[in-house]
C-alpha cells in the first residue's frame, strides 16, 4: 500500500484537500468519488450528524445509510484516522476537532457547525495557502468560512450547465407557401440545415417572410425530418381549452402517448398542473390509454413531517396535497354536482368515485420508491423540490407504457439542498433534451386571473 500523504506534505503540486460538510454527503452519497485524485477530510462531527439521519425513512435517511456503508468499507483498507486510499485516487481521513483551538469571539456557543469549522481552520493553518478547501451546500457556512479566511466552495458537482433560453419553443421565418403547405398536408419537410438546428420535439412558430400576421404552429419530428402541425384541441381536454400557444404545445405533448416524459415549467398560474391533470383524466377515463392517473408531489421535507400532523394518513396528507385536490375539484368536483347528488354521496368530492374505481391515486412521493408502475399516467407536481438523485428514483419507477409528467417552477424552491441549477426538474430538462420520447415546454403567461398574473410580474 502506498503511503498516504499528509497535509504538511501535500505531495503533487496542485493537489488539494477538501473538507466535506454533512449536507454534501446527504445530498449526494456518491460525493466521495467525484474529487478525482485530491484528498478528502470528513470531520468526526459530520459522522455524528449522519448517524442522526440514518434512521429516517426518506431519501436523506437512505443517503446517510449509504455514506455509512461506504465509510465502513473503506475502513478495511486501513485506519480512517490516518487516511485510506480512495479507489479513484486521492485519500480520505476522518479528523477530530483540535483540542487547542477555539473560534474567535462572536461565533457563539459550541455547535456542530462550529466544531466543523474549527477542524477546517486548524487544517488550513497547517497547510500551504489555498491547499485546504471547505465544501458545503450551506450558504451561511460558506460565509463563516470566508470570514475565517478559509477558501470555501459550493458542491459544484450538484450543479449542471443548462441552457436557460431553452423553452422548448423557437421561431422560424419561412416563405409563405410553406405555411400553406403545412396547413394543407398537416406536415412539412425541412431542409437539412434548418432541421439540424432544432431539438427533437421542439415546437416551432413559423412566420411568413414579409407577412408577420401569417403564422403556423408545429412540432419537430426529428426521426421523420418533418414538422408536424400542432392540433388545436378545439373541443378541449376534459373541459380545459388552451388559452395561449404554450398551453397548446403542452397539451400536444401531454396527449401524445408516444412521448413518455413531459416536463412543464413556468411561474405560478400558468396552468401547468391543471392541464396535466386534465390530460391524465382524459387519457385514463375516456381513451383508456393508461390504467390509472397517479398524482403526487414531494412532502417537504420528503416524508418527514406527516407524523406531526393530527389524524389518519388521509387527514395528514390533505394539507400537502390541497393544491392537487383544488385542481381535481375544478375538473370533476362539486361545482358540477347538484345539491341532491352531493347529499346522497355523503358530501364526498366528485373525484372520489374515480379514486374508488382505482382510476385515480393521489399520494406523496414518499410511497413511490420501490414500486413498479406499468401503464400509468404519473404526474409529479412541484418537481423543482427534488434532487437529481430523487427524480431519477421517480423516473426509474416507470414500467412499460407509463407516461411521466414533471411540473414546477425552478425559481420557487423550498428545499434548502437544491437551487435553480441543481434541482431535479432542471436536471431532467437538460439531460433529456433532444430525446425522441421526451418533450419540454416553458409556460410564460399566467392564466389564473388578471390579478395573479400582475402579482407574478410586479411583486
C-alpha positions in Angstrom: 0.0 0.0 0.0 1.4 3.4 -1.0 2.0 5.9 1.8 -0.8 8.4 2.5 0.4 12.0 2.0 0.0 14.3 5.0 -1.4 17.8 5.0 2.0 19.1 5.9 3.4 17.4 2.8 0.7 17.8 0.1 2.7 15.8 -2.4 1.9 16.6 -6.0 1.7 20.3 -7.0 -1.9 21.5 -7.2 -3.2 18.7 -5.1 -5.9 19.9 -2.7 -7.5 18.8 0.5 -11.3 19.1 0.5 -13.2 19.1 3.8 -16.8 18.0 3.3 -19.8 19.3 5.2 -22.6 17.0 6.2 -25.1 18.4 3.7 -22.8 17.5 0.8 -22.9 13.8 1.7 -26.6 13.8 2.5 -27.3 15.5 -0.9 -25.1 13.1 -2.9 -23.9 9.9 -1.2 -21.5 9.4 -4.1 -19.6 12.6 -3.3 -16.6 10.6 -2.1 -15.9 9.5 -5.7 -16.0 12.8 -7.6 -12.9 14.7 -6.3 -10.5 12.8 -8.5 -7.0 12.4 -7.0 -7.4 15.0 -4.3 -7.6 14.3 -0.6 -10.8 14.3 1.4 -11.3 15.0 5.1 -14.5 14.3 7.0 -14.7 15.9 10.5 -15.9 13.4 13.1 -18.9 15.8 13.8 -20.1 15.1 10.2 -20.2 11.4 11.1 -22.2 12.2 14.2 -24.7 14.2 12.2 -25.0 11.4 9.6 -25.7 9.0 12.4 -28.7 11.1 13.4 -30.2 10.9 10.0 -29.7 7.2 9.3 -33.0 6.1 10.8 -35.1 8.5 8.7 -37.4 6.7 6.2 -36.8 9.1 3.4 -34.2 9.9 0.8 -32.0 11.7 3.3 -32.0 8.7 5.6 -31.1 6.4 2.6 -28.3 8.7 1.7 -27.0 8.7 5.3 -27.0 4.9 5.4 -25.2 4.7 2.0 -22.5 7.0 3.2 -22.0 4.9 6.4 -21.7 1.7 4.4 -19.1 3.3 2.1 -17.0 4.6 5.0 -17.2 1.2 6.7 -16.0 -0.5 3.5 -13.0 2.0 3.3 -12.2 1.2 6.9 -10.9 -2.3 5.7 -8.2 -0.5 3.7 -6.6 1.0 6.7 -7.2 3.4 9.6 -9.6 6.2 8.8 -7.8 8.4 11.3 -4.5 8.1 9.4 -6.1 8.1 6.0 -7.0 5.4 3.4 -6.6 5.5 -0.4 -9.8 6.0 -2.4 -10.5 3.8 -5.5 -10.4 6.8 -7.9 -7.2 8.2 -6.4 -6.6 10.5 -3.5 -7.2 9.7 0.1 -9.8 10.0 2.8 -9.4 10.8 6.5 -11.7 11.3 9.4 -10.5 14.2 11.5 -11.1 15.0 15.2 -11.6 18.6 16.3 -8.4 20.2 17.6 -8.2 20.3 21.4 -6.3 23.6 21.4 -8.2 25.8 19.0 -11.3 27.9 19.6 -13.1 30.0 17.1 -12.8 33.8 17.5 -15.3 35.6 19.8 -18.6 36.3 18.0 -19.2 32.7 16.9 -21.4 32.0 19.9 -21.6 28.8 21.9 -20.2 25.4 20.7 -22.3 23.8 18.0 -21.9 21.1 15.4 -21.3 23.8 12.7 -18.6 25.5 14.8 -16.9 22.1 15.5 -16.7 21.5 11.8 -15.3 25.0 11.2 -12.7 24.5 13.9 -11.4 21.4 12.0 -11.3 23.3 8.7 -9.4 26.3 10.2 -6.9 24.0 12.0 -6.2 22.1 8.8 -5.8 25.3 6.8 -3.3 26.7 9.3 -1.1 23.7 8.9 -1.2 23.5 5.1 0.1 25.8 2.4 -2.3 28.7 1.5 -5.2 27.5 -0.7 -4.4 23.8 -0.2 -7.4 23.2 2.1 -10.9 24.0 0.8 -14.2 23.7 2.7 -17.0 22.3 0.6 -20.6 22.9 1.8 -24.1 23.5 0.4 -24.9 25.7 3.4 -24.7 29.4 2.4 -24.1 30.6 5.9 -21.3 28.1 6.5 -19.6 29.4 3.4 -19.9 33.0 4.7 -18.5 31.9 8.1 -15.6 30.1 6.5 -14.8 33.1 4.3 -14.8 35.3 7.4 -12.2 33.0 8.8 -10.1 33.4 5.6 -10.6 29.8 4.6 -11.3 29.0 0.9 -14.8 27.6 0.5 -16.9 26.3 -2.3 -20.4 25.1 -3.0 -20.6 21.4 -4.1 -20.2 22.1 -7.8 -21.0 18.5 -8.8 -24.6 19.3 -7.8 -24.9 21.9 -10.5 -25.4 21.4 -14.2 -24.7 23.8 -17.0 -28.1 24.3 -18.7 -29.4 26.4 -21.5 -31.7 28.9 -19.7 -33.0 30.1 -23.1 -34.3 26.6 -24.0 -38.1 26.8 -23.5 -39.0 24.0 -25.9 -40.1 26.7 -28.4 -38.4 28.7 -31.2 -39.4 30.9 -34.1 -38.5 30.2 -37.7 -39.1 32.5 -40.7 -40.1 30.7 -43.9 -41.7 31.5 -47.2 -45.5 32.0 -47.1 -46.3 29.0 -49.4 -44.5 26.6 -46.9 -47.0 27.6 -44.3 -49.9 27.0 -46.7 -48.4 23.5 -47.4 -48.3 22.8 -43.6 -51.9 23.7 -43.2 -52.8 21.6 -46.3 -50.8 18.4 -45.5 -50.5 18.7 -41.7 -46.8 18.3 -42.0 -43.8 19.9 -43.7 -40.3 18.8 -44.7 -37.4 21.0 -43.7 -34.0 21.2 -45.4 -31.2 19.6 -43.5 -29.5 22.8 -42.3 -32.6 24.1 -40.6 -33.5 20.7 -39.2 -30.1 20.3 -37.6 -30.6 23.4 -35.5 -33.8 22.0 -33.9 -34.2 19.7 -30.9 -36.4 16.6 -31.1 -40.0 17.5 -30.1 -39.1 21.2 -30.1 -42.1 23.4 -31.0 -41.7 25.9 -33.9 -43.7 29.1 -34.5 -43.4 29.5 -38.3 -43.6 33.1 -39.5 -44.1 34.1 -43.2 -41.4 36.3 -44.5 -42.9 39.7 -45.2 -46.3 38.7 -43.8 -46.0 39.0 -40.0 -49.7 38.1 -39.4 -49.3 34.7 -41.3 -48.0 32.0 -39.0 -48.4 28.4 -38.0 -47.5 26.1 -35.1 -45.6 22.8 -35.5 -43.5 20.3 -33.6 -40.2 19.0 -35.0 -40.3 15.2 -35.5 -36.6 14.5 -35.8 -37.0 10.9 -36.8 -39.1 11.8 -39.8 -37.3 15.1 -40.6 -40.6 16.8 -40.7 -42.6 19.5 -38.9 -45.9 18.2 -37.6 -48.8 20.6 -37.3 -50.0 21.1 -33.7 -53.7 20.2 -33.3 -55.9 22.9 -31.9 -57.8 20.8 -29.4 -60.9 22.9 -30.2 -63.1 20.5 -28.2 -60.9 20.9 -25.2 -59.3 18.3 -22.9 -61.6 17.2 -20.1 -63.3 20.6 -20.4 -60.0 22.6 -20.4 -59.1 24.6 -23.5 -55.7 26.2 -24.2 -55.6 29.9 -23.8 -52.2 30.6 -25.4 -49.8 28.8 -27.7 -47.6 27.5 -24.9 -50.6 25.8 -23.3 -51.5 24.4 -26.7 -47.9 23.0 -27.0 -48.2 21.5 -23.6 -51.5 19.7 -24.5 -49.8 18.3 -27.6 -47.1 16.7 -25.5 -49.5 15.5 -22.8 -51.9 13.9 -25.3 -49.2 12.2 -27.3 -48.8 8.7 -25.9 -45.5 8.3 -27.9 -44.0 10.9 -25.5 -43.1 9.1 -22.3 -41.6 12.0 -20.4 -43.0 15.6 -20.4 -41.5 18.5 -18.4 -43.5 21.7 -17.9 -42.0 24.7 -16.0 -43.2 28.2 -15.5 -44.3 30.7 -12.9 -47.4 30.2 -10.7 -50.8 30.4 -12.5 -49.6 29.3 -16.0 -51.8 26.2 -15.9 -49.1 23.5 -15.7 -50.7 21.3 -13.1 -54.3 21.8 -14.3 -53.6 20.8 -17.9 -51.5 17.8 -16.8 -54.3 16.5 -14.6 -56.9 17.2 -17.3 -54.9 15.3 -19.9 -54.3 12.4 -17.4 -58.0 12.1 -16.7 -58.8 12.1 -20.4 -56.2 9.5 -21.3 -57.3 7.3 -18.4 -61.1 7.6 -18.2 -62.0 8.3 -21.8 -59.3 6.9 -24.0 -58.2 4.0 -21.7 -54.6 4.5 -22.8 -53.4 4.1 -19.2 -54.7 2.1 -16.2 -54.7 5.0 -13.7 -53.7 8.6 -13.1 -51.3 8.9 -10.2 -50.9 12.5 -8.9 -48.1 13.1 -6.5 -45.9 15.9 -5.1 -42.9 16.0 -2.7 -43.9 16.2 1.0 -41.1 18.5 2.0 -39.1 17.6 4.0 -39.7 14.4 2.0 -41.8 12.2 4.1 -40.6 13.6 7.4 -43.4 15.9 8.6 -46.5 13.8 8.1 -46.2 12.2 11.5 -46.5 15.6 13.3 -50.0 16.3 11.8 -53.1 15.0 13.6 -55.4 12.4 12.2 -55.0 9.3 9.9 -52.9 9.2 6.8 -55.6 10.8 4.6 -56.0 13.7 7.1 -52.2 14.1 7.4 -51.8 14.2 3.7 -54.6 16.7 2.9 -52.7 20.0 3.7 -49.8 19.0 1.5 -52.0 17.8 -1.4 -54.6 20.5 -1.2 -53.4 22.2 -4.4 -53.9 18.9 -6.2 -57.4 18.5 -4.7 -58.3 22.0 -5.7 -57.5 21.3 -9.4 -59.4 18.0 -9.2 -62.4 19.9 -7.7 -62.3 22.3 -10.7 -62.2 19.4 -13.2 -64.6 16.9 -11.7 -65.7 18.5 -8.5 -68.7 19.6 -6.6 -69.5 22.6 -8.6 -70.8 20.2 -11.3 -73.0 18.2 -8.9 -76.4 19.3 -7.8 -77.3 19.5 -4.1 -79.2 16.2 -4.1 -76.3 14.3 -5.5 -73.9 15.8 -3.0 -76.2 14.9 -0.2 -76.6 11.3 -1.5 -72.8 10.9 -1.7 -72.4 12.0 1.9 -70.6 15.2 0.9 -67.8 13.4 -0.8 -65.9 15.3 -3.6 -66.8 14.5 -7.2 -63.4 12.8 -7.9 -63.9 10.3 -5.0 -65.7 8.0 -7.5 -62.5 7.9 -9.7 -60.5 7.0 -6.6 -62.9 4.3 -5.6 -62.7 2.8 -9.1 -58.9 2.7 -8.9 -58.6 5.1 -11.8 -57.1 7.9 -9.7 -54.5 7.9 -6.9 -53.3 11.0 -5.0 -50.3 10.3 -2.8 -47.0 11.7 -1.6 -43.7 10.8 -3.3 -42.6 9.0 -0.1 -44.6 6.0 -1.2 -43.4 5.9 -4.8 -40.0 4.4 -4.1 -39.8 0.6 -4.7 -43.0 0.5 -6.8 -43.1 -0.7 -10.4 -45.7 1.3 -12.4 -46.8 -0.1 -15.8 -49.3 1.7 -18.0 -49.9 4.6 -15.6 -50.0 8.3 -16.1 -47.8 9.7 -13.3 -47.8 13.4 -12.6 -45.2 14.8 -10.2 -46.1 18.4 -9.2 -43.5 20.8 -7.6 -40.7 18.7 -9.0 -38.2 21.5 -8.5 -38.0 20.5 -4.8 -36.5 17.1 -5.8 -32.8 16.5 -6.0 -31.4 14.8 -9.2 -31.0 11.6 -7.3 -34.6 11.7 -6.1 -36.0 12.5 -9.6 -34.0 9.6 -11.0 -35.6 7.3 -8.4 -39.1 8.5 -9.5 -38.5 8.1 -13.3 -37.0 4.7 -12.9 -40.3 3.5 -11.4 -41.8 3.8 -14.9 -42.9 0.4 -16.2 -43.9 -0.5 -19.8 -46.4 2.0 -21.2 -46.1 4.6 -18.4 -46.0 8.3 -19.0 -44.4 10.7 -16.5 -45.1 14.4 -16.3 -43.0 16.7 -14.1 -44.2 20.2 -13.4 -42.8 23.0 -11.3 -41.0 26.4 -11.2 -37.2 26.2 -10.8 -37.1 29.6 -9.2 -39.6 28.8 -6.3 -37.7 26.2 -4.3 -38.4 25.1 -0.7 -35.7 22.5 -0.4 -32.5 24.1 1.1 -30.3 21.5 -0.5 -31.1 22.5 -4.1 -31.3 25.7 -6.2 -32.2 26.8 -9.7 -29.3 24.9 -11.3 -29.2 21.8 -9.1 -32.8 20.8 -8.7 -34.3 17.6 -10.2 -36.6 19.4 -12.7 -33.8 21.5 -14.2 -31.6 18.4 -14.3 -34.2 16.3 -16.2 -35.0 19.1 -18.7 -31.3 19.5 -19.6 -30.3 15.8 -19.6 -33.4 14.6 -21.6 -33.4 17.5 -24.1 -33.4 16.1 -27.6 -34.6 12.6 -26.7 -37.3 11.2 -29.0 -39.5 10.2 -26.1 -39.2 13.4 -24.1 -40.6 16.9 -24.6 -40.5 20.2 -22.7 -42.3 23.5 -22.7 -41.9 26.6 -20.6 -45.2 28.3 -19.9 -44.8 32.1 -19.5 -48.3 33.7 -19.5 -50.3 33.4 -16.3 -53.9 32.4 -16.9 -55.2 32.0 -13.3 -56.5 35.6 -13.2 -55.5 39.1 -14.2 -54.6 39.8 -10.6 -52.4 36.7 -10.2 -50.6 37.5 -13.5 -50.0 41.0 -12.4 -48.7 39.9 -9.0 -46.3 37.4 -10.6 -44.9 40.1 -12.8 -44.7 43.0 -10.4 -44.2 41.6 -6.9 
